[in-house]
Structures are given as structure tokens and as C-alpha cells.
Amino acid sequence: MSNKWILLAYAALFFGVVSGYELYSDNTYMVALAGVTLAVLGVGAWLWSVQPKKDKD
């Protein structure tokens, strides 16, 4: 997957979580879960995007 697709997928996830904030804003645990989820998936997407390309020979 190219870096553009990784960025697009993370941006869509981020937008979804942030735009739905009013649905879970009263629950502190859900807010914390949303923050941790975005942080972990953001680091995961970054690590996935910086992997060296493997050429198929």
C-alpha cells in the first residue's frame, strides 16, 4: 500500500472519530479510548509507511 493510501485511511479514521465526538463526549473512558486508538493507529500507520520497499524479483 502506498503512503498516500495509508495517509488517506488514517485521515478518514481521524475525521470519523473527531466528527462523532458528541456521541461519546459524556463518557470519559470512551474519550480516552478514542485518543489511545488514534495514537496507536497513527504510530502504526507511520511505522508501516516507513518500511523499506520490498521489490519482487
C-alpha positions as CSV (number, residue, x, y, z in Angstrom):
1,M,0.0,0.0,0.0
2,S,1.4,3.4,-0.9
3,N,1.9,6.1,1.6
4,K,-0.9,8.2,0.1
5,W,-3.4,5.4,0.8
6,I,-2.1,5.0,4.4
7,L,-2.5,8.7,5.0
8,L,-5.9,8.8,3.4
9,A,-7.1,5.8,5.5
10,Y,-5.8,7.4,8.7
11,A,-7.3,10.8,7.8
12,A,-10.7,9.2,7.3
13,L,-10.5,7.4,10.6
14,F,-9.4,10.6,12.4
15,F,-12.3,12.5,10.8
16,G,-14.7,9.8,11.8
17,V,-13.6,9.7,15.4
18,V,-13.5,13.5,15.8
19,S,-16.8,14.2,14.0
20,G,-18.5,11.6,16.2
21,Y,-17.1,13.2,19.4
22,E,-20.5,14.4,20.6
23,L,-21.8,10.8,20.7
24,Y,-19.3,9.8,23.4
25,S,-18.2,13.1,24.9
26,D,-20.0,12.4,28.2
27,N,-18.1,9.1,28.8
28,T,-14.5,9.8,30.0
29,Y,-13.5,6.2,29.2
30,M,-14.7,6.4,25.6
31,V,-12.9,9.7,25.1
32,A,-9.7,8.1,26.4
33,L,-10.2,5.1,24.2
34,A,-10.7,7.3,21.2
35,G,-7.4,9.1,22.0
36,V,-5.5,6.0,22.6
37,T,-6.9,4.4,19.4
38,L,-5.9,7.4,17.3
39,A,-2.4,7.5,18.8
40,V,-1.7,3.8,18.4
41,L,-3.1,3.6,14.9
42,G,-1.2,6.8,14.0
43,V,2.1,5.3,15.2
44,G,1.2,2.0,13.4
45,A,0.5,3.8,10.2
46,W,3.7,5.8,10.4
47,L,5.7,2.6,11.1
48,W,4.0,0.9,8.2
49,S,4.7,3.8,5.8
50,V,8.5,3.9,6.7
51,Q,9.1,0.3,6.0
52,P,11.6,-0.3,3.2
53,K,10.1,-1.3,-0.1
54,K,10.4,-4.9,-0.9
55,D,10.9,-5.4,-4.7
56,K,9.5,-8.6,-6.2
57,D,12.2,-10.3,-8.2
